[in-house]
C-alpha cells in the first residue's frame, strides 16, 4: 500500500491542513474562515474537510460539512436543521453508543415547527447547536460548520444570516466558507467582521501535475496503470477542447481494455470515451460507443453482476444524449430501459432515479405510461429505508402517487403514507416534492 508521503493528493491536502493550523494559531479569536482557492483545487479543500470530519482528522477542531442551497432565511434554517437532525439520526445506526441526551426530544419538537415561523426556527436552531456542543463535550476547540451551497439566491441576505448566526454561538462554533480566486463572494463579510474573521489563501496546487503523478505510478506494463495514464490524457485533451486527441486516447483505451478479455473493463472504456465526447455535441461516434458498450454489457451482466452498474450508466448516458439533442421520446425510452435493468438486478434506488428523469420528460400526469411508472416506482420504493428515500427524492413519486390513486387509497393508508413523508422531509413535504419536479434535470440536459 502506498504511503501518504508519496501520494500527491495526500501531500497537497496536508498543506491545506497546515494553513488551517496556522490561521487558528495566528488569529485565535476568528470565528469566520474564508478559504480562498483555485476552482481546480476545490477537490483538495473538500478532501481536507472530509478528513477532518472523520476519525482521521488531526485538528482539535470538529468539522461538519453542509451543502444546502440558500433561497431565503426561513427555508435555509429549516433545511439546515432538518439535515443536521437527519444526519445525526443516520450516524446513530453506526454509532449506537452516542448519547446526545436531548436529541430525541429536539427531533420531535422540530417536526412540529412550521418552516414559515422565522423566530421559532432561529431560536430552535440555536438551542440545537448549544445542545450539540454539550453532547460533544470537548473543550478548547471549535465546531467548524463548513457551508458549501451550490446556489445562493442573494448573497446580502446570506451574509446577514451568517452574521446573526455567529453572534450567539461565538464561544463554541466557527463557520468556514469557500471562495474561488477571481470569483470571491465573501470578502465584504470578512472585512466587516474584522478580528472575528480570517482569510486563508491556498496557493495553486497544480492538480494537473498531481493527477499525472497518480496516473503513472506502478508497473508501466500493467493494463490498469496504462488505463489510468490514458484516462488522464483523455481528460487533459478534453479540457483543451482537443477533439482529435480525445478520439486518439479513447481508441487507445478501447484497444487496451479489449486485449484484457475483461468485458467489464471493455464496456467501461466505451462509457468513459463516450462521456468525454459529450462536450462535442455533434459527434456521431458518441451514440455508437454507447450502443457498443450496451451490447457488451447486456451480453455479460447476468454472469458478471459488477457489469450491471456500467450498463445502467450506459443507458443513462444514452438517454441524456437523446435529451440533449432534442429527441424526447428516445430519451424517455432509454431512461425507462435504464430503470428496467436496475429493477432486474434489484437496484431499486437506481430504478427510481431513472424513472424520475423519464417522468420529468413525459410531464403529463394523465398519460398512461406516466401513471404506470409512478405506480411501479411507489410500490417498489416505499419499502426502502427512510435514508434512501430522502436521497432519491421519493417525495416527488409519493405526491404524484397519492394524486393519481386518490380514489383507490383508503383514508387510513393515505394518512400513514403522509405521516412517513413528514418524518422524512418535514411538514412541508409536498412543497419539497414540487421543488424537486421544477429543479431536477437529466444528466447533461443543459450541457
C-alpha positions in Angstrom: 0.0 0.0 0.0 1.3 3.4 -0.9 2.5 5.7 1.8 0.7 9.0 2.1 4.1 10.9 2.0 4.4 9.7 -1.7 0.7 10.3 -2.5 0.5 13.6 -4.4 -3.1 14.2 -3.3 -2.4 13.5 0.4 0.6 15.7 0.3 -1.4 18.6 -1.0 -4.2 18.1 1.5 -1.7 18.1 4.3 -0.5 21.5 3.1 -4.0 22.9 3.4 -4.2 21.4 6.9 -1.1 23.3 7.8 -2.6 26.5 6.5 -5.6 25.9 8.7 -3.5 25.3 11.8 -1.5 28.5 11.2 -4.7 30.5 10.8 -6.1 29.2 14.0 -2.9 29.9 15.8 -2.4 33.4 14.4 -6.0 34.5 14.8 -7.4 32.6 17.8 -10.4 35.0 18.0 -11.5 34.3 14.4 -14.9 32.6 14.0 -15.5 33.1 10.3 -13.0 31.5 8.0 -12.9 32.4 4.3 -10.8 29.7 2.5 -9.8 31.0 -1.0 -8.6 28.5 -3.6 -8.4 28.0 -7.3 -11.5 26.2 -8.6 -9.4 23.3 -9.8 -8.2 22.8 -6.2 -11.7 22.6 -4.6 -11.4 18.8 -4.6 -8.4 19.1 -2.2 -10.3 21.6 0.0 -13.2 19.2 0.1 -10.9 16.4 0.9 -9.4 18.4 3.8 -12.8 19.0 5.3 -13.9 15.3 4.8 -10.8 14.0 6.5 -11.1 16.5 9.4 -14.7 15.5 9.8 -13.7 11.8 10.2 -11.8 9.9 12.9 -8.6 10.6 10.8 -8.7 14.3 11.4 -5.7 15.9 13.1 -7.1 19.3 14.1 -8.5 19.6 17.6 -11.5 21.3 15.9 -14.5 19.3 14.9 -15.6 19.7 11.3 -19.1 19.3 9.8 -20.0 19.8 6.1 -23.3 21.0 4.7 -24.2 21.7 1.1 -27.6 23.4 1.4 -28.8 25.9 -1.2 -29.9 29.4 0.1 -33.1 30.7 -1.2 -34.3 32.7 1.8 -33.6 32.7 5.6 -36.6 30.6 6.6 -36.0 27.9 4.0 -32.3 27.8 4.8 -32.7 27.4 8.6 -35.4 24.8 8.1 -33.4 22.7 5.6 -30.2 23.2 7.7 -31.8 22.0 10.9 -33.5 19.1 9.0 -30.2 18.0 7.5 -28.5 18.2 10.9 -31.1 16.0 12.6 -31.4 13.6 9.7 -27.6 13.2 9.5 -27.2 12.5 13.2 -30.1 10.1 13.1 -28.4 8.2 10.3 -25.0 8.2 12.1 -26.6 6.7 15.2 -27.1 3.5 13.3 -23.3 3.2 13.1 -22.6 4.6 16.5 -25.4 3.5 18.8 -23.3 4.3 21.9 -23.5 8.1 21.1 -25.6 9.7 23.9 -27.0 13.1 22.9 -29.4 13.2 25.7 -31.7 15.9 24.3 -31.7 14.6 20.7 -35.0 12.7 20.6 -36.8 15.5 22.3 -35.4 18.1 19.9 -36.2 15.9 16.9 -39.8 15.6 18.0 -40.1 19.3 18.6 -38.6 20.2 15.2 -41.2 18.4 13.3 -43.9 20.5 15.0 -42.4 23.8 13.8 -43.6 25.4 10.6 -40.8 26.5 8.3 -42.7 29.8 7.9 -42.2 30.8 11.6 -38.8 32.6 11.4 -38.3 33.5 15.1 -39.3 30.0 16.3 -36.9 28.4 13.7 -34.0 30.6 14.8 -34.5 30.0 18.5 -34.8 26.3 17.9 -31.6 26.2 15.7 -29.5 28.0 18.3 -30.8 25.6 21.0 -29.9 22.7 18.8 -26.3 24.0 18.4 -25.9 24.6 22.1 -27.2 21.2 22.9 -24.9 19.5 20.3 -21.8 21.2 21.8 -22.8 19.8 25.2 -23.1 16.4 23.6 -19.6 16.7 22.0 -18.3 17.6 25.5 -14.9 18.8 24.2 -13.2 22.0 25.5 -10.7 24.3 24.0 -11.9 23.6 20.4 -14.4 24.9 17.9 -17.1 23.0 16.0 -16.5 24.2 12.4 -19.6 24.4 10.3 -18.4 24.2 6.6 -21.0 25.7 4.3 -20.8 24.8 0.6 -24.1 25.7 -1.0 -24.3 25.1 -4.8 -26.7 28.0 -5.1 -27.2 31.3 -3.2 -30.1 33.5 -4.4 -29.0 36.6 -2.6 -25.5 37.0 -1.0 -26.5 40.0 1.0 -29.2 38.1 2.8 -27.0 35.0 3.1 -24.3 37.1 4.8 -26.8 38.7 7.1 -27.9 35.3 8.2 -24.3 34.2 8.9 -23.6 37.3 11.0 -26.8 36.7 13.0 -26.0 33.1 13.5 -22.4 33.7 14.7 -23.3 36.1 17.4 -24.9 33.7 19.9 -22.5 30.8 19.2 -19.1 32.6 19.1 -17.7 30.7 22.1 -18.1 27.2 20.6 -18.6 27.4 16.8 -16.8 28.7 13.7 -18.1 28.9 10.1 -16.0 28.0 7.1 -16.8 29.5 3.7 -15.2 28.6 0.4 -14.4 31.1 -2.3 -12.7 30.7 -5.7 -10.0 33.0 -6.7 -11.2 35.8 -9.0 -14.8 35.0 -8.0 -14.8 35.8 -4.3 -18.2 36.3 -2.8 -17.5 36.6 0.9 -14.7 39.2 1.2 -17.0 42.0 2.2 -18.4 39.9 5.1 -14.8 39.1 6.2 -13.8 42.8 6.2 -17.0 43.7 8.1 -16.3 41.2 10.9 -12.7 42.4 11.3 -10.9 40.4 14.0 -13.6 37.8 14.1 -12.8 36.7 10.5 -9.7 35.5 8.7 -8.9 34.7 5.1 -6.9 31.5 4.3 -5.3 31.7 0.9 -4.5 28.4 -0.7 -1.7 28.7 -3.4 -2.2 27.0 -6.7 -1.8 23.2 -6.0 -1.1 22.2 -9.6 -3.8 19.5 -9.7 -3.0 18.5 -13.2 0.5 17.5 -12.1 -0.8 15.5 -9.2 -3.2 13.6 -11.3 -0.5 12.8 -13.8 1.8 11.6 -10.9 -1.0 9.2 -9.7 -1.8 8.0 -13.2 1.8 7.0 -14.0 2.7 5.3 -10.7 3.1 1.5 -10.8 4.3 -1.0 -13.4 4.1 0.7 -16.8 3.1 -2.6 -18.5 0.2 -3.2 -16.1 -3.1 -2.7 -18.1 -4.6 -0.9 -15.1 -1.6 1.5 -14.9 -1.8 2.1 -18.7 -5.5 2.7 -18.4 -5.0 5.3 -15.7 -2.5 7.1 -17.9 -4.9 7.1 -20.9 -7.7 8.3 -18.6 -5.5 11.3 -17.6 -4.5 12.0 -21.2 -8.1 11.9 -22.5 -9.2 14.2 -19.7 -6.5 16.7 -20.4 -7.3 16.6 -24.1 -11.0 17.3 -23.3 -10.1 20.2 -21.1 -8.2 21.7 -24.0 -11.2 21.0 -26.3 -8.9 19.0 -28.5 -11.4 16.6 -30.2 -8.8 14.8 -32.3 -6.7 13.9 -29.2 -9.9 12.8 -27.3 -10.5 10.3 -30.1 -6.9 9.2 -30.1 -6.8 8.4 -26.4 -10.3 7.0 -26.5 -9.3 4.5 -29.2 -6.2 3.6 -27.1 -8.5 2.8 -24.2 -10.7 0.6 -26.3 -7.8 -1.4 -27.7 -6.2 -1.8 -24.3 -9.3 -3.0 -22.5 -10.4 -5.3 -25.3 -7.0 -7.0 -25.1 -7.5 -7.9 -21.4 -10.5 -10.1 -22.3 -12.5 -8.5 -19.4 -15.9 -7.4 -20.6 -16.4 -5.1 -17.6 -13.2 -3.3 -18.4 -14.1 -3.0 -22.1 -17.6 -1.8 -21.5 -16.4 0.8 -19.0 -14.0 2.1 -21.6 -16.9 2.7 -24.0 -18.8 4.6 -21.3 -15.8 6.8 -20.4 -14.8 7.5 -24.0 -18.4 8.5 -24.8 -18.7 10.6 -21.7 -15.7 12.7 -22.8 -17.4 13.2 -26.3 -20.5 14.8 -24.7 -18.9 18.3 -24.9 -18.7 17.8 -28.7 -22.5 17.6 -29.2 -22.4 16.9 -32.9 -20.0 13.9 -32.7 -21.9 10.9 -34.1 -19.5 8.5 -32.6 -20.9 9.2 -29.1 -24.1 7.1 -29.8 -22.1 4.3 -31.5 -19.9 4.0 -28.5 -22.8 3.8 -26.1 -24.6 1.2 -28.2 -21.4 -0.9 -28.4 -20.9 -0.6 -24.6 -24.5 -1.6 -24.1 -24.1 -4.6 -26.4 -21.0 -5.8 -24.4 -22.6 -5.2 -21.0 -26.0 -6.8 -21.9 -24.3 -10.0 -23.1 -22.4 -10.4 -19.8 -24.1 -8.6 -16.9 -26.2 -11.6 -15.7 -23.0 -13.6 -15.4 -20.9 -10.7 -14.1 -23.0 -8.7 -11.7 -20.5 -5.9 -11.5 -21.4 -5.0 -15.1 -24.9 -4.1 -14.1 -23.8 -0.7 -12.8 -22.0 0.1 -16.0 -25.0 -1.0 -18.1 -27.2 1.3 -16.1 -24.9 4.2 -16.6 -24.6 3.5 -20.4 -28.4 3.7 -20.7 -28.4 6.9 -18.6 -25.8 8.5 -20.9 -27.7 7.3 -24.0 -31.0 8.8 -22.6 -29.2 12.0 -21.7 -27.6 12.2 -25.2 -31.1 12.0 -26.8 -32.5 14.5 -24.3 -29.6 16.9 -25.1 -30.2 16.6 -28.9 -33.9 17.2 -28.5 -35.1 13.6 -29.1 -37.5 13.4 -26.2 -39.2 10.1 -27.0 -35.9 8.3 -27.4 -34.7 9.8 -24.2 -37.8 8.6 -22.3 -37.5 5.1 -23.7 -33.8 4.8 -22.6 -34.5 6.2 -19.1 -37.2 3.5 -18.9 -34.7 0.8 -20.1 -32.2 2.0 -17.5 -34.9 1.7 -14.9 -35.8 -1.9 -16.0 -32.2 -3.0 -15.8 -31.9 -1.6 -12.4 -35.1 -3.3 -11.3 -33.9 -6.6 -12.7 -30.8 -6.5 -10.5 -32.7 -5.1 -7.5 -31.0 -1.7 -7.5 -34.3 -0.1 -6.7 -33.0 3.3 -5.8 -31.3 3.5 -9.3 -34.6 2.4 -10.8 -36.5 5.2 -9.2 -33.9 7.8 -10.1 -34.1 6.8 -13.8 -37.9 6.8 -13.6 -38.0 10.3 -12.2 -36.0 11.5 -15.2 -38.4 9.8 -17.6 -41.4 11.3 -15.7 -39.9 14.8 -15.9 -39.7 14.4 -19.7 -43.2 13.0 -20.1 -44.6 15.7 -17.8 -48.3 14.8 -18.4 -49.6 13.0 -15.3 -52.7 11.9 -17.1 -50.5 9.9 -19.5 -50.9 6.1 -19.1 -47.2 5.5 -19.2 -46.6 8.2 -16.6 -49.1 6.7 -14.3 -47.7 3.2 -14.8 -44.2 4.4 -13.9 -45.5 6.2 -10.8 -47.3 3.2 -9.5 -44.4 0.8 -10.0 -41.9 3.2 -8.5 -44.0 3.8 -5.4 -44.7 0.1 -4.9 -41.1 -0.9 -5.3 -39.6 2.1 -3.4 -41.9 2.5 -0.4 -40.2 -0.4 1.3 -36.7 1.2 1.2 -35.2 2.8 4.3 -36.0 6.4 5.1 -32.4 7.3 4.5 -32.5 6.0 0.9 -35.9 7.6 0.2 -34.6 11.0 1.1 -31.6 10.6 -1.2 -33.7 9.6 -4.2 -36.3 12.4 -3.7 -39.2 9.9 -3.1 -41.4 12.8 -2.1 -42.0 13.5 -5.8 -43.1 9.9 -6.5 -45.3 9.8 -3.4 -47.0 13.2 -4.1 -47.9 12.0 -7.6 -49.0 8.5 -6.4 -51.4 10.0 -3.9 -52.9 12.3 -6.6 -53.2 9.7 -9.3 -54.6 7.0 -7.0 -56.8 9.2 -4.7 -59.9 7.1 -5.3 -58.1 3.8 -4.7 -56.4 4.6 -1.4 -58.2 4.4 2.0 -58.1 7.4 4.3 -56.0 5.3 6.7 -53.5 4.3 4.1 -53.2 7.9 2.9 -52.7 9.1 6.5 -50.0 6.5 7.1 -48.1 7.4 3.9 -48.3 11.2 4.6 -47.0 10.6 8.2 -44.0 8.8 6.9 -43.3 11.5 4.3 -43.4 14.2 7.1 -41.0 12.2 9.2 -38.5 12.1 6.3 -39.0 15.5 4.7 -40.8 17.6 7.3 -44.3 19.0 7.5 -44.0 20.8 4.1 -43.1 17.6 2.2 -45.4 18.4 -0.7 -43.6 21.7 -1.3 -40.4 19.7 -1.2 -41.8 17.5 -3.9 -42.8 20.4 -6.1 -39.3 21.9 -5.8 -37.8 18.6 -7.0 -40.0 18.5 -10.1 -39.1 22.0 -11.0 -35.3 21.8 -10.4 -34.3 18.2 -11.3 -32.9 17.6 -14.8 -31.3 14.7 -16.5 -27.6 14.4 -16.7 -26.1 16.7 -19.4 -29.6 18.3 -20.1 -28.1 21.7 -20.3 -24.5 20.8 -21.4 
